[in-house]
Amino acid sequence: MKVQLITLGCSKNRVDSEHLLSQIAAAGISIAPEEAPLDASGADVVILNTCGFIADAKQESVDAIMHAVRAKNEGVIKRIYVFGCLSQRYNKELKEEIPEVDGFFGADDRKSLLQALGVQYSPALELRRHLTTPPHYAYLKISEGCDRSCAYCAIPGIRGRHVSVDMEALFDEASALAAGGVKELIVIAQDTTYYGLDLYKKRMIAPLLERLSQVNGIEWIRLHYSYPEAFPDDLLDVMAANPKICKYIDIPLQHCNKKVLGLMRRPSDDATMRALVEKFRTRVPGVALRTTMIVGHPGETEREFKELLAFVQDARFERLGAFTYSEEEGTFGAINYKDTVPQRVKQERYDRLMELQSGISLAYNTSRIGTAERVIVDSFEEGNLFCRTSKESPEVDGQVIIPLKAAPAGIAGNFINVKITDADYYDLSAQIL
Protein backbone atom coordinates (compact mmCIF):
# COMPACT_ATOMS: atom_id res chain seq x y z
CA MET A 1 0.00 0.00 0.00
CA LYS A 2 1.06 3.58 -0.72
CA VAL A 3 -0.74 6.52 0.91
CA GLN A 4 -0.91 10.17 -0.06
CA LEU A 5 -2.19 12.57 2.60
CA ILE A 6 -3.25 16.05 1.46
CA THR A 7 -3.74 18.71 4.13
CA LEU A 8 -6.09 21.64 3.58
CA GLY A 9 -6.70 24.59 5.87
CA CYS A 10 -4.59 25.80 8.75
CA SER A 11 -1.31 24.73 10.30
CA LYS A 12 -3.22 23.06 13.15
CA ASN A 13 -4.57 20.61 10.58
CA ARG A 14 -1.02 20.04 9.36
CA VAL A 15 0.06 18.93 12.82
CA ASP A 16 -2.85 16.46 12.93
CA SER A 17 -1.77 15.09 9.55
CA GLU A 18 1.81 14.67 10.71
CA HIS A 19 0.74 12.77 13.82
CA LEU A 20 -1.36 10.47 11.64
CA LEU A 21 1.47 9.94 9.15
CA SER A 22 3.86 8.92 11.92
CA GLN A 23 1.53 6.03 12.74
CA ILE A 24 1.17 5.10 9.06
CA ALA A 25 4.91 5.20 8.39
CA ALA A 26 5.67 3.13 11.49
CA ALA A 27 3.37 0.42 10.08
CA GLY A 28 5.65 0.14 7.05
CA ILE A 29 3.27 1.84 4.63
CA SER A 30 4.89 3.94 1.91
CA ILE A 31 3.97 7.65 1.87
CA ALA A 32 3.69 9.62 -1.37
CA PRO A 33 4.68 13.30 -1.46
CA GLU A 34 1.75 15.57 -0.67
CA GLU A 35 2.45 17.90 -3.59
CA ALA A 36 2.54 15.12 -6.23
CA PRO A 37 -0.38 15.06 -8.73
CA LEU A 38 -2.74 12.19 -7.98
CA ASP A 39 -2.00 10.51 -11.31
CA ALA A 40 1.76 10.65 -10.68
CA SER A 41 1.96 9.91 -6.95
CA GLY A 42 1.63 6.15 -7.27
CA ALA A 43 -0.68 6.18 -4.25
CA ASP A 44 -3.35 3.52 -3.77
CA VAL A 45 -5.07 5.49 -1.01
CA VAL A 46 -5.66 9.24 -0.78
CA ILE A 47 -6.46 10.81 2.60
CA LEU A 48 -7.78 14.37 2.72
CA ASN A 49 -7.54 16.43 5.90
CA THR A 50 -10.23 19.04 5.35
CA CYS A 51 -11.11 22.53 6.59
CA GLY A 52 -14.64 23.62 7.47
CA PHE A 53 -14.00 27.09 8.88
CA ILE A 54 -15.33 29.55 6.27
CA ALA A 55 -17.06 29.31 2.91
CA ASP A 56 -13.94 29.53 0.75
CA ALA A 57 -12.13 26.90 2.80
CA LYS A 58 -15.12 24.56 2.70
CA GLN A 59 -15.34 24.92 -1.07
CA GLU A 60 -11.64 24.17 -1.44
CA SER A 61 -12.09 20.99 0.60
CA VAL A 62 -15.13 19.87 -1.41
CA ASP A 63 -13.26 20.55 -4.66
CA ALA A 64 -10.33 18.43 -3.44
CA ILE A 65 -12.66 15.57 -2.51
CA MET A 66 -14.33 15.66 -5.92
CA HIS A 67 -10.92 15.72 -7.64
CA ALA A 68 -10.01 12.56 -5.73
CA VAL A 69 -13.37 10.98 -6.63
CA ARG A 70 -12.68 11.55 -10.33
CA ALA A 71 -9.25 9.96 -9.93
CA LYS A 72 -10.86 6.96 -8.24
CA ASN A 73 -13.47 6.62 -10.99
CA GLU A 74 -10.67 6.66 -13.55
CA GLY A 75 -8.82 3.89 -11.70
CA VAL A 76 -5.90 6.12 -10.68
CA ILE A 77 -6.46 5.46 -6.96
CA LYS A 78 -8.35 2.74 -5.11
CA ARG A 79 -9.61 4.33 -1.91
CA ILE A 80 -10.42 7.77 -0.49
CA TYR A 81 -10.65 8.68 3.19
CA VAL A 82 -11.65 12.12 4.48
CA PHE A 83 -11.15 13.54 7.97
CA GLY A 84 -10.75 16.95 9.60
CA CYS A 85 -13.07 19.87 10.30
CA LEU A 86 -15.32 19.62 7.24
CA SER A 87 -15.87 15.93 7.85
CA GLN A 88 -16.50 16.60 11.54
CA ARG A 89 -19.03 19.33 10.79
CA TYR A 90 -20.92 17.77 7.87
CA ASN A 91 -20.34 14.06 8.30
CA LYS A 92 -23.90 12.95 7.57
CA GLU A 93 -24.37 15.24 4.59
CA LEU A 94 -21.04 14.26 3.03
CA LYS A 95 -21.78 10.54 3.34
CA GLU A 96 -25.09 11.04 1.57
CA GLU A 97 -23.79 13.34 -1.18
CA ILE A 98 -20.41 11.74 -1.96
CA PRO A 99 -20.84 7.96 -1.54
CA GLU A 100 -17.68 7.31 -3.58
CA VAL A 101 -15.59 8.21 -0.52
CA ASP A 102 -14.67 5.07 1.42
CA GLY A 103 -14.86 6.69 4.83
CA PHE A 104 -15.51 10.01 6.55
CA PHE A 105 -13.94 10.58 9.96
CA GLY A 106 -14.09 13.42 12.47
CA ALA A 107 -11.24 15.78 13.24
CA ASP A 108 -10.27 13.81 16.35
CA ASP A 109 -11.10 10.31 15.07
CA ARG A 110 -7.70 9.33 13.75
CA LYS A 111 -7.76 5.95 15.49
CA SER A 112 -10.77 4.86 13.42
CA LEU A 113 -9.09 6.09 10.26
CA LEU A 114 -5.98 4.07 11.11
CA GLN A 115 -8.18 1.03 11.67
CA ALA A 116 -9.69 1.50 8.19
CA LEU A 117 -6.14 1.44 6.82
CA GLY A 118 -5.38 -1.72 8.76
CA VAL A 119 -2.93 0.08 11.05
CA GLN A 120 -2.80 -0.65 14.77
CA TYR A 121 -2.68 2.63 16.73
CA SER A 122 0.49 2.96 18.84
CA PRO A 123 0.25 5.10 22.01
CA ALA A 124 4.04 5.39 21.98
CA LEU A 125 3.79 7.40 18.76
CA GLU A 126 1.09 9.79 19.99
CA LEU A 127 3.42 12.77 20.04
CA ARG A 128 5.68 11.75 17.18
CA ARG A 129 5.56 13.37 13.76
CA HIS A 130 6.24 12.62 10.12
CA LEU A 131 7.01 16.15 8.97
CA THR A 132 5.41 17.59 5.85
CA THR A 133 7.13 20.96 6.28
CA PRO A 134 10.78 21.48 5.34
CA PRO A 135 12.82 19.57 7.94
CA HIS A 136 14.21 22.67 9.68
CA TYR A 137 10.90 24.04 11.00
CA ALA A 138 7.76 22.55 12.50
CA TYR A 139 4.47 23.63 14.01
CA LEU A 140 3.85 22.70 17.63
CA LYS A 141 0.18 22.53 18.62
CA ILE A 142 -0.08 23.19 22.34
CA SER A 143 -3.83 22.85 22.83
CA GLU A 144 -7.02 21.81 21.10
CA GLY A 145 -10.41 23.52 20.93
CA CYS A 146 -11.49 26.90 22.26
CA ASP A 147 -13.51 28.31 25.17
CA ARG A 148 -14.22 31.59 23.37
CA SER A 149 -17.66 32.34 21.94
CA CYS A 150 -16.90 34.69 19.04
CA ALA A 151 -20.11 35.22 17.08
CA TYR A 152 -18.64 34.41 13.66
CA CYS A 153 -16.56 31.36 14.59
CA ALA A 154 -17.57 27.72 14.18
CA ILE A 155 -14.40 26.24 15.69
CA PRO A 156 -15.70 25.61 19.24
CA GLY A 157 -18.61 23.69 17.74
CA ILE A 158 -16.23 21.63 15.60
CA ARG A 159 -13.24 21.13 17.88
CA GLY A 160 -14.85 21.44 21.32
CA ARG A 161 -13.62 23.18 24.45
CA HIS A 162 -10.04 24.21 25.14
CA VAL A 163 -7.76 21.34 26.21
CA SER A 164 -4.07 22.05 26.87
CA VAL A 165 -1.31 19.54 26.19
CA ASP A 166 0.86 18.78 29.22
CA MET A 167 4.00 20.93 29.24
CA GLU A 168 6.41 18.02 29.63
CA ALA A 169 4.72 16.17 26.76
CA LEU A 170 5.28 19.24 24.58
CA PHE A 171 8.91 19.39 25.68
CA ASP A 172 9.27 15.73 24.71
CA GLU A 173 7.64 16.34 21.31
CA ALA A 174 9.84 19.39 20.68
CA SER A 175 12.94 17.42 21.69
CA ALA A 176 12.08 14.69 19.19
CA LEU A 177 11.56 17.31 16.48
CA ALA A 178 14.90 18.93 17.29
CA ALA A 179 16.64 15.57 17.19
CA GLY A 180 15.30 15.22 13.65
CA GLY A 181 16.79 18.54 12.57
CA VAL A 182 14.09 21.08 13.43
CA LYS A 183 15.56 24.46 14.40
CA GLU A 184 12.43 26.63 14.43
CA LEU A 185 9.22 25.92 16.35
CA ILE A 186 6.02 27.76 15.44
CA VAL A 187 3.76 27.50 18.49
CA ILE A 188 0.08 27.27 17.55
CA ALA A 189 -3.36 26.66 19.03
CA GLN A 190 -6.77 28.19 18.59
CA ASP A 191 -5.71 30.60 21.36
CA THR A 192 -2.11 30.23 22.50
CA THR A 193 -2.34 32.77 25.35
CA TYR A 194 -5.07 30.64 26.97
CA TYR A 195 -2.61 27.78 27.37
CA GLY A 196 -2.51 26.14 30.79
CA LEU A 197 -5.69 27.54 32.34
CA ASP A 198 -7.33 24.10 32.36
CA LEU A 199 -4.29 22.12 33.53
CA TYR A 200 -2.49 24.59 35.78
CA LYS A 201 -5.27 27.07 36.67
CA LYS A 202 -3.29 29.98 35.25
CA ARG A 203 -1.92 31.14 31.92
CA MET A 204 1.31 29.28 31.30
CA ILE A 205 2.33 30.32 27.80
CA ALA A 206 5.36 32.27 29.07
CA PRO A 207 6.71 29.38 31.20
CA LEU A 208 6.03 27.02 28.29
CA LEU A 209 8.11 29.11 25.88
CA GLU A 210 10.90 29.29 28.45
CA ARG A 211 10.78 25.49 28.80
CA LEU A 212 10.82 24.96 25.03
CA SER A 213 13.80 27.31 24.71
CA GLN A 214 15.77 24.75 26.73
CA VAL A 215 15.43 22.15 23.96
CA ASN A 216 18.87 21.54 22.50
CA GLY A 217 18.90 22.43 18.80
CA ILE A 218 15.94 24.79 18.80
CA GLU A 219 17.10 28.30 17.88
CA TRP A 220 13.85 30.15 17.08
CA ILE A 221 10.46 29.90 18.76
CA ARG A 222 7.62 31.84 17.16
CA LEU A 223 4.15 32.47 18.59
CA HIS A 224 0.96 32.43 16.53
CA TYR A 225 -2.78 32.82 17.23
CA SER A 226 -2.68 34.79 20.48
CA TYR A 227 -5.82 36.49 21.80
CA PRO A 228 -5.87 40.14 22.94
CA GLU A 229 -8.07 39.85 26.02
CA ALA A 230 -6.06 39.44 29.25
CA PHE A 231 -2.83 39.16 27.28
CA PRO A 232 -0.23 37.88 29.77
CA ASP A 233 2.42 40.49 30.59
CA ASP A 234 5.00 37.86 31.55
CA LEU A 235 4.95 36.69 27.93
CA LEU A 236 6.25 40.09 26.86
CA ASP A 237 9.02 39.88 29.46
CA VAL A 238 10.10 36.49 28.11
CA MET A 239 9.94 37.68 24.53
CA ALA A 240 12.07 40.73 25.30
CA ALA A 241 14.70 38.83 27.30
CA ASN A 242 15.02 35.36 25.73
CA PRO A 243 17.02 35.42 22.48
CA LYS A 244 15.39 32.20 21.24
CA ILE A 245 11.88 33.70 21.37
CA CYS A 246 11.27 35.60 18.14
CA LYS A 247 10.11 39.17 18.64
CA TYR A 248 7.01 38.35 16.65
CA ILE A 249 3.39 38.29 17.80
CA ASP A 250 0.51 37.02 15.71
CA ILE A 251 -2.62 38.44 17.34
CA PRO A 252 -5.90 38.38 15.36
CA LEU A 253 -7.69 41.54 16.53
CA GLN A 254 -10.56 41.29 13.96
CA HIS A 255 -11.72 44.92 14.41
CA CYS A 256 -11.32 47.97 16.63
CA ASN A 257 -14.82 49.48 16.77
CA LYS A 258 -16.59 48.83 20.08
CA LYS A 259 -20.00 48.19 18.51
CA VAL A 260 -18.67 45.75 15.92
CA LEU A 261 -16.50 43.96 18.47
CA GLY A 262 -19.53 43.70 20.76
CA LEU A 263 -21.52 42.08 17.96
CA MET A 264 -18.57 39.75 17.43
CA ARG A 265 -18.75 38.92 21.16
CA ARG A 266 -15.20 40.18 21.68
CA PRO A 267 -15.01 42.56 24.66
CA SER A 268 -12.76 45.40 23.53
CA ASP A 269 -12.70 48.82 21.87
CA ASP A 270 -10.46 51.18 19.92
CA ALA A 271 -8.72 52.69 22.95
CA THR A 272 -7.96 49.27 24.44
CA MET A 273 -6.58 48.00 21.12
CA ARG A 274 -4.36 51.06 20.73
CA ALA A 275 -3.05 50.70 24.27
CA LEU A 276 -2.28 47.03 23.67
CA VAL A 277 -0.33 47.75 20.49
CA GLU A 278 1.59 50.52 22.26
CA LYS A 279 2.41 48.15 25.13
CA PHE A 280 3.75 45.54 22.71
CA ARG A 281 6.02 48.05 21.01
CA THR A 282 7.23 49.56 24.31
CA ARG A 283 7.83 46.30 26.16
CA VAL A 284 9.33 44.41 23.20
CA PRO A 285 11.35 46.92 21.15
CA GLY A 286 11.53 45.93 17.50
CA VAL A 287 8.60 43.52 17.71
CA ALA A 288 6.89 42.55 14.45
CA LEU A 289 3.10 42.45 14.79
CA ARG A 290 0.87 40.35 12.57
CA THR A 291 -2.92 40.63 12.78
CA THR A 292 -6.08 39.77 10.87
CA MET A 293 -9.26 41.77 10.45
CA ILE A 294 -12.81 40.91 9.41
CA VAL A 295 -14.65 43.39 7.19
CA GLY A 296 -18.36 43.39 6.43
CA HIS A 297 -19.47 41.90 9.75
CA PRO A 298 -23.17 42.49 10.49
CA GLY A 299 -23.45 45.95 12.04
CA GLU A 300 -20.40 47.38 10.29
CA THR A 301 -21.34 50.54 8.42
CA GLU A 302 -19.04 52.86 6.51
CA ARG A 303 -18.48 54.78 9.74
CA GLU A 304 -17.20 51.75 11.65
CA PHE A 305 -15.10 50.69 8.69
CA LYS A 306 -13.43 54.11 8.51
CA GLU A 307 -12.62 53.78 12.20
CA LEU A 308 -10.91 50.49 11.38
CA LEU A 309 -8.91 52.16 8.60
CA ALA A 310 -7.79 54.91 10.99
CA PHE A 311 -6.72 52.33 13.56
CA VAL A 312 -4.69 50.35 11.01
CA GLN A 313 -3.11 53.56 9.71
CA ASP A 314 -1.96 54.49 13.21
CA ALA A 315 -1.00 51.01 14.46
CA ARG A 316 1.12 50.30 11.38
CA PHE A 317 1.14 46.54 11.70
CA GLU A 318 4.11 44.95 10.00
CA ARG A 319 1.79 42.23 8.67
CA LEU A 320 -1.98 42.27 8.22
CA GLY A 321 -4.40 39.87 6.58
CA ALA A 322 -8.16 40.23 6.21
CA PHE A 323 -11.32 38.24 5.55
CA THR A 324 -14.74 39.25 4.37
CA TYR A 325 -17.43 38.11 6.81
CA SER A 326 -18.80 34.65 6.05
CA GLU A 327 -22.04 33.58 7.72
CA GLU A 328 -21.48 30.13 9.16
CA GLU A 329 -24.46 28.02 10.12
CA GLY A 330 -24.71 27.15 13.78
CA THR A 331 -22.69 30.14 14.96
CA PHE A 332 -24.12 32.84 17.23
CA GLY A 333 -23.90 35.33 14.38
CA ALA A 334 -25.79 33.17 11.90
CA ILE A 335 -28.53 32.51 14.44
CA ASN A 336 -28.91 36.04 15.78
CA TYR A 337 -27.88 38.45 12.99
CA LYS A 338 -28.79 39.07 9.40
CA ASP A 339 -25.90 39.19 6.97
CA THR A 340 -26.98 42.57 5.63
CA VAL A 341 -23.69 43.87 4.17
CA PRO A 342 -23.72 43.13 0.40
CA GLN A 343 -20.83 41.04 -0.90
CA ARG A 344 -19.73 43.82 -3.26
CA VAL A 345 -19.44 46.18 -0.26
CA LYS A 346 -17.48 43.57 1.69
CA GLN A 347 -15.09 43.14 -1.22
CA GLU A 348 -14.71 46.90 -1.67
CA ARG A 349 -13.85 47.32 2.02
CA TYR A 350 -11.42 44.42 1.84
CA ASP A 351 -9.68 46.01 -1.15
CA ARG A 352 -9.45 49.41 0.58
CA LEU A 353 -8.03 47.88 3.75
CA MET A 354 -5.43 45.83 1.89
CA GLU A 355 -4.43 48.80 -0.26
CA LEU A 356 -3.77 50.77 2.92
CA GLN A 357 -1.81 47.90 4.43
CA SER A 358 0.27 47.47 1.26
CA GLY A 359 1.60 50.99 1.72
CA ILE A 360 2.35 50.36 5.39
CA SER A 361 4.11 47.06 4.63
CA LEU A 362 6.13 48.68 1.85
CA ALA A 363 7.26 51.50 4.14
CA TYR A 364 8.28 48.98 6.81
CA ASN A 365 10.19 46.79 4.37
CA THR A 366 11.86 49.80 2.75
CA SER A 367 13.06 50.99 6.16
CA ARG A 368 15.05 47.77 6.44
CA ILE A 369 17.18 48.41 3.33
CA GLY A 370 20.84 48.58 4.31
CA THR A 371 20.41 46.63 7.56
CA ALA A 372 22.21 43.41 8.41
CA GLU A 373 19.94 40.49 9.25
CA ARG A 374 20.32 36.89 10.36
CA VAL A 375 18.17 34.63 8.20
CA ILE A 376 17.29 30.96 8.00
CA VAL A 377 17.49 29.45 4.52
CA ASP A 378 14.27 27.73 3.48
CA SER A 379 15.22 26.60 -0.03
CA PHE A 380 17.28 27.17 -3.16
CA GLU A 381 15.26 27.28 -6.37
CA GLU A 382 16.00 28.53 -9.90
CA GLY A 383 18.95 30.72 -8.95
CA ASN A 384 17.52 32.16 -5.72
CA LEU A 385 17.96 31.46 -2.05
CA PHE A 386 14.65 31.88 -0.24
CA CYS A 387 15.17 32.87 3.38
CA ARG A 388 13.41 34.46 6.35
CA THR A 389 14.43 36.67 9.25
CA SER A 390 12.96 36.17 12.71
CA LYS A 391 10.25 38.65 11.65
CA GLU A 392 8.87 36.48 8.85
CA SER A 393 6.85 33.37 9.52
CA PRO A 394 6.71 30.62 6.88
CA GLU A 395 3.76 30.44 4.49
CA VAL A 396 2.04 33.64 5.67
CA ASP A 397 4.74 36.31 5.42
CA GLY A 398 7.16 37.46 2.75
CA GLN A 399 10.66 36.14 2.15
CA VAL A 400 14.21 37.38 1.85
CA ILE A 401 15.37 36.52 -1.68
CA ILE A 402 19.06 36.24 -2.55
CA PRO A 403 20.08 35.79 -6.22
CA LEU A 404 22.74 33.09 -6.39
CA LYS A 405 24.09 31.12 -9.36
CA ALA A 406 24.74 28.07 -7.20
CA ALA A 407 24.29 27.14 -3.57
CA PRO A 408 26.18 24.68 -1.37
CA ALA A 409 24.47 21.32 -0.95
CA GLY A 410 22.45 21.14 2.22
CA ILE A 411 22.26 24.89 2.76
CA ALA A 412 18.52 24.76 3.54
CA GLY A 413 17.98 25.01 7.27
CA ASN A 414 21.20 26.88 7.94
CA PHE A 415 21.47 30.39 9.33
CA ILE A 416 23.44 33.02 7.40
CA ASN A 417 24.00 36.77 7.70
CA VAL A 418 22.77 39.03 4.91
CA LYS A 419 22.41 42.68 4.01
CA ILE A 420 18.98 43.87 2.83
CA THR A 421 19.39 45.59 -0.57
CA ASP A 422 15.86 46.16 -1.85
CA ALA A 423 12.21 45.72 -0.86
CA ASP A 424 8.65 45.62 -2.08
CA TYR A 425 5.47 45.48 0.00
CA TYR A 426 5.84 41.72 0.49
CA ASP A 427 9.42 40.44 -0.10
CA LEU A 428 12.94 41.67 0.57
CA SER A 429 16.07 41.28 -1.56
CA ALA A 430 19.48 40.72 0.01
CA GLN A 431 23.11 39.76 -0.49
CA ILE A 432 25.18 37.43 1.66
CA LEU A 433 27.62 39.09 4.03
N, C-alpha and C positions, 0 to 999 in steps of 0.2 A: 504494500500500500504506500502511496505517496499523497501527502496532504498539502494543500495550499490554504493558508489562512489570510484573509483580507480584512483589515481593520478600517472601519469608517468612524468618523466622529472625533472625539477628543482624545487627549493623551491618557486620560483615565481608562478609556477603552483599550488603548494600546497596552497598558500594564496588564489588564485582564487577559489579553491575547497572549502576552509573553508568559504569564503563569500557565496558561493552558498548553502552550507549545512545549514548555519544559516537561510536562507530563507525557506529551505525545512523543517527543524525541527520546525520552528515557525508555519508552516502550519499543524503541528500535524502528519507529516509523520514519520514513524519509520526509523531509519538509522542503517544499518548493518555495522559491523566492516569492515574496508577496507581490512584487512589482511585475512579475512575468505575465504576459498575456495568457489567458486560460488555454488557448490552443497551442501554446508553446511551453507550458509549465511542466507537462508530463504528469500532472496530478490526477489521481483517481477520484479524490474527494476534495471539494471546496467548502470551506467554512467561512461564513461571513459574520463578523462582529459588527452589529448595526447600531445606528444612532437614532433616537426618537425624540430629540429635544425640541427642534423647531421645524417648520414646514420644509425649508430647503434641505435640511439634513435628513428628514424622513424620506423625501423624494429621492435623494441620492442613494439611500439604503434600498429603497424599492427598486430603483433602476439597476443597482448592482445585483439584486436577487434575480431580476428578470433576465439580466445578461447571463447569469449562471444557468438559469433554466434553459435558455436557448442553447447554451453549450452542452447541457445534458441531453436535450432533445436531438442534438446533432451527433451524439455519441462521443463528444470530446472528453467529458467527465462522466463518472458513474453515480456519484451521490452528492447531495447538497445539504449542509446543515447550517442553520441560522441561529445565532444567539445575540445577546446584547439588549440595549434599551428598547429598540423598536419591537423586538420579539417579546420582550417582557410586557410592553404596553399594549400590544395588539395581537397577542398570541392566538386567540380564537379566530379573529378576522383573517389573519394571515393563513392559518391552516385551511380555512374555507376557500379563500381566494387564490391561493397558490399551492395546490395539492402536489405539484411536482417536487416540492422541497421534501426531503426525507425526514426532517425533524426540525421543529422550532423549540428553542430552549430559552429560559429567562436569563437575565443578566448575571444572576448569581447561581445558575444551575449547571456549572461546568462539570460536575461529577456525572450527571446524567448524559451530557454530551460525550464525555470520555467513555462511558459505558456503551453508547451507540457505536463508538469507534472500536470497541473491543479492548479498551485500555483500562487496566486496573488503577484506580486513583491511589497515589502514594502520598500519605501525610508528610513524609520526609521532604517532599518536593514543594510543599505548599508555598514557601517563600522563595523558590528558585525561579530563574527566568531564562528563557531563550530569547535573546535580544533581537528586536527587529529595527532598532535604531542603529546608527553607526556605533561601533564597539566602545568608543571613548565617552559616550554620554548615555544616561538612562533616566527615565522618570521613576520617581519613588512615590507611590500612593500611600499616604499615611492614615487615611480614614475612608470610610464609605458612607454614602447617604448624607442627609442634611436635615437639621432641625429648624431651618428657616422656613418662612411661609410667604415668600415673595409671590405677588399676585400672578405674575406672568410665567412662573417656572413650574415645570412638570416633574423635575428631578426627585423631590421628596416622595411623590406618588409612585415613581418608578423604582428608585433605589432604596427607599425607606429612610429611617431615622439615622442620625449621625452615630457611627461606631468607629472609634479610634483603634488603630493597630498598636499593640504593646511596643513601648520604646525599644526594649532590648531585641524584640523580633525585627524591628526596622534596622537596628544596628547590625544584626546578623545578615539581613538581606543586603544592606549596603556594603558590608564587608565582602560578601560573595560577589557582588557586582564589581567591586574594586579589584578583587583577585582575578577577575576576568578581563581587566583592562580599563574599566570605567574610571574616568577622571572627573567627570562633572555629573552631579546629581541635580535633577530638577524636581523639587518637592511639590507634590500636587495633592489635591483633595477637592471636594466640592467647596469647602471653606477651611483653608489651612490654619487660620488663626483660632479656630474653634477646637483645635486638636487638644486632647487630653481632658476636656471637661467631664466626659463620661467615665474615664478610667481613673483619673487622678484628682477630680473635683476642682481643677483649676486649669487655666490655659497653660499649655506646656510646649508651645511651639518654639519658644526661645531655648529652653533646656534641650529640646530635641535637636535643634540645629547645632548647638554646642556639642552634643553627643556625637552626631554624625560627622562633625568636623574632626573627630578623633580617629576616624577610619583611615588607616594607612593607604595612601594612594589617591584618595579623593582630594582634589585641589580647588574645585569650585562647587559651591552649593547655592542653588538659585530657588527663590520662592515664588510660586504662582498661586493664583486664586485665593487671595486673602480678602477678608470682608472688613468694611470700614468701621462698623459699630464695635465699640469697646476694643479698639485695636490695642494690643498689648505693648506698653512702652518698653518692657524689657527686651522685646524683639529688636527695637531700634538700637538699643545699647549693644546688643550682640552684633548686629549688622555693622555698626560703626567701628567696633573694636576687633572683630575676628576677621583676619585677612582671607579666610576661606569662604566666608559668606559674601556672595556678590552683593554689591550695593545696587540692588535691583528689586523693585516691588511691583508685582502685578496685583492690582486692586480694582476690580470691576465696580465702579461707582454708579453706573447706569443713568444717573441724572443729577441735577443739583437743585431743581425747583422743589420747594417744600410740598406743594399740592400734588405734583406728579409723583414724587417719592412716597407721599402718603397713600396715593392710589396704588402704587407698587407694593405697599406694605413694607417699606424700608424707612425706618424712623430717622430722618436727617433733614438737612436744609442747606442752602447755599453757604451761609456763614460757617456752619460746622465743617462742610467740605473744604472750604478755603483754609480754615484753621488746621485741618488735618494735613493738607498738602504742605502748608507752611511748616508744620512740625516735622514732617518727613525731611524736608530740605534743610532745616536747621539742625536736626539731630543726626542726620546722615549726610554730611556734605558730599556733593557729587552723585547723589542717588539718581538712578534712572527710573522714572515712573511710567508704568504701562497701565492703561485703563480701558474699559469698554463702556459705551453708552448705548441706550435704547432710544430711538426716535419714533414718534408716532404712537406712543402709548395712549390709551384712552384718557382723555382729560388734558392732553397736551395741545395747547393752542399756539398760534404764532408767538404770543407773548412769552409763554413758558420756554418755547424753543429758543427765542432770542436770549433769554436768561442763560440757557445752556451754552450758547455760543460765546457769550461774554465770559462765562466761567472758564471755558476751555481756552479762550484767548489769554486770560490772566494766569491760569494755572500752568500753561505751556508744558503739557505732558510730553515727555520724550517719545512715547508711543501711544497711539490711541486707535482702537477699532470701534466699529459701531454695527448695530443691527437695526433693522426696521421691526417694529412690534409685530409679533406673530401670535394670533389667538390660538391657544392650545386647550383642547377640550379637557375638562376635568380640573383645570386650574381655577383659582379664586377669581382671576380676571375674566375668564371665559364665562363663568357662572354669573358674575355680578355686574359686569360692564358690557356695554356695547362697543364694538370695534368701529368707532365712528370716523376715524381719520382715514380718508381715501388713500389707496395705495400710491397714487401719483404724488400726493402730498408727502407721504412717508419717504418716498424715493427722493423727492426734491430736497427734503430736510437732510436726508442722509448725504446727498451730494454736497450740500452747502457745508455741512459739518466736516466732511472729509477734505473738502477743498481748503477750509481753514486749517485743519490739522496738517495738511501737506506743506503749507508754508511754515508752520511751526517746526515740523520735523526737518525741513530743509535748513532752516536757520540753525537748529541744534547741530545737525550733521556738519554744516559749513563751519561752525565754530570750532570743530575738532581738527580742521585742516592744519597741518604742521605739528600736531602733537604726536608723541611717542606712545604706543599702546602695546600691551601684551595680549596676544590673541591665541586662540586654539584653532588648529587647522582641522576643518571638517572634511575637505576633499580636494582632489586635484582633477580638474576636468577641462579638456580642450584648451590648454594653455593658460589656465587660471587656477590659482589657489583660492579656495573659498574658506574664509575664516570668520571668527567672531571674537569680539572683546567680551569682557564680563558684563557689558551693558546690552548685549544682544542675546536673546534666547533663540534656540533653534526652532525652525518652522514658522514662527510668528513674527520675527523681527528681520531686519535687513542683515546684510553680510558685509564683511571686509574682503574686497576682491583684489588679488595681487597677480598681475600678468607675469607669467613665468614660462619660458620655453620648455623647461623640464623640471621635474621635482624629484627629490630623493625618494627611493622606495620606502614605504612605511611612514611617510611624513604625517599622514592623517592621525589626529589625536595628540600631536606634539604641540607644545607651546613655543611661540617665537615672538620676537620683538619687531614691530613695524612702525613706520612713520606714515600717518594719514596724508595723502596727497590731493585728494579730490573727494567730492561728495555730491549726491543728489538727495531727494527727500527720503529715499529708502536705503540705498547702499552707500558704502564708502569705498574709495580706492586707496591703495597703500603700496609702499615698497618695503622690502625687508631691510632691517638695520643690521 
